[in-house]
Structure formats: structure tokens, C-alpha cells
Amino acid sequence: MATEVIGGVEVHVDDEGFMTDPSEWTEELAPALAKEIGIDDLTDAHWKVIRFLRDDFAQEGQTATLRRVSTMANVPTKELYQLFPKKPAKKMSYISGLQKPVGCV
């Protein structure tokens, strides 16, 4: 399994750069992950989504889809696209230190 240094921390990643061990993720690592994909500042709205994804993953054992985040975290899909432009499901998962959702291309 490949490793990559992000924000000064060595983490295990897959061939697309997604972290493969969610236990290696920390809230301190999230801003560095965000910068890697062009999001310079994480707002409270970003953190609401990130924390939801982390909590949901801990309960469900898989990364939530965009629809699940929108419905369960009560964040409109339009807002998710504003917070995580172009590919919100991938970007939310990446910053949260989780693998991309099943069915995400």
C-alpha cells in the first residue's frame, strides 16, 4: 500500500490519493488535505459536513453518498456543491480522510 506525506504526516493512500486508514486522519490534517484539492479555508459549514461524514462512517462502515449527506446532515445539495465545487462527494470524502463513496466515479 502506498504512503504519502500530507501536512507533514505520512498516511496510507490508494491509487487515487484517498486515505485508506481512517484512523490516521485528524482534524489538524483536514486543512492540509483541503489545500491539496484547492479549498483554502474550512468554514463551520465545511466542518459540519466533515464531522457528519466521520461520525456516519464510524456507524455505517462506509462513506456516505452525496444524497445521504444532504438528507441526514440537512445540508442542501446546492450548498454541498458550493462548499466542495465540481465533485463534492469526492472532495468531502478526501478531506474527511475516507475512501470515496461506493458508486462515485
Summary of the structure (lengths in Angstrom):
residues: 105
radius of gyration: 12.6
end to end distance: 21.1
largest distance: 35.8
contacts: 309
relative contact order: 0.19
helix: 47%
strand: 10%
